[in-house]
Structures are given as C-alpha cells and as structure tokens.
Amino acid sequence: MDLYALVNGEIVPAAKQLEADTYQVSWSAEHKKATTGDFPIKIFNEEGYLAYKKALRSGEDGSAVASTLETSLTHTGTVREGLFVQTEFVAVIGALLVWWLANTMRSQIME
C-alpha cells in the first residue's frame, strides 16, 4: 500500500521498509529555517492523498481531508553549524607547524 505524509505543508512519500511491515517518512530543511517544537504529521493512503490534492486544486482547505493516521515529531532545535574556524584553516596551520618543526630539527642536525 502506498502511503504519503503531509509535513510542513508538503506531501512526501513514505518509504516501506523491506524487512518489516513499517514505513519511514523523511524530509529535510535548512538548519536556519528549521523551527523548534512539535511537527504535526498526517499520513494519507492513496485515496486520502488524491482527495487532498483535489482539495488543493479546487482552492479548498486541505486540512478538512481525513487522514489515515496523525502523529507528531518533537524537534528540539539545531546546534551551531561546524567549528569556530574552517577546517581548511586548521589543516594549513597544522601543515605549517609540521614544516616549522621539520625545518628546526634539520637546522639542529646540520649544526
């Protein structure tokens, strides 16, 4: 059976797991645009999905369409992206440090 999920006003297909008789819903959003709190998720079967699309095409409110299942996901928020400095900067500093140590050791050996 094909299932579809309504998340943040966007319909996404639910993927069926091969080993079990379960479904998985996935979507993504930018960290800066992702809000904290509860995300209501409505699951539609094929008839509900078609009714929802028909309601949207005719200009009606899609929330009036009955869903097969309703659940919610609690999102606690996002964390800061990446390190304080860029990784390339850390790599260059590390390479310069190794070069400096090698050059210093070579100088001491040559004396």
Order of alpha helices (4+ residues) and beta strands (2+ residues): beta-beta-beta-beta-alpha-beta-alpha
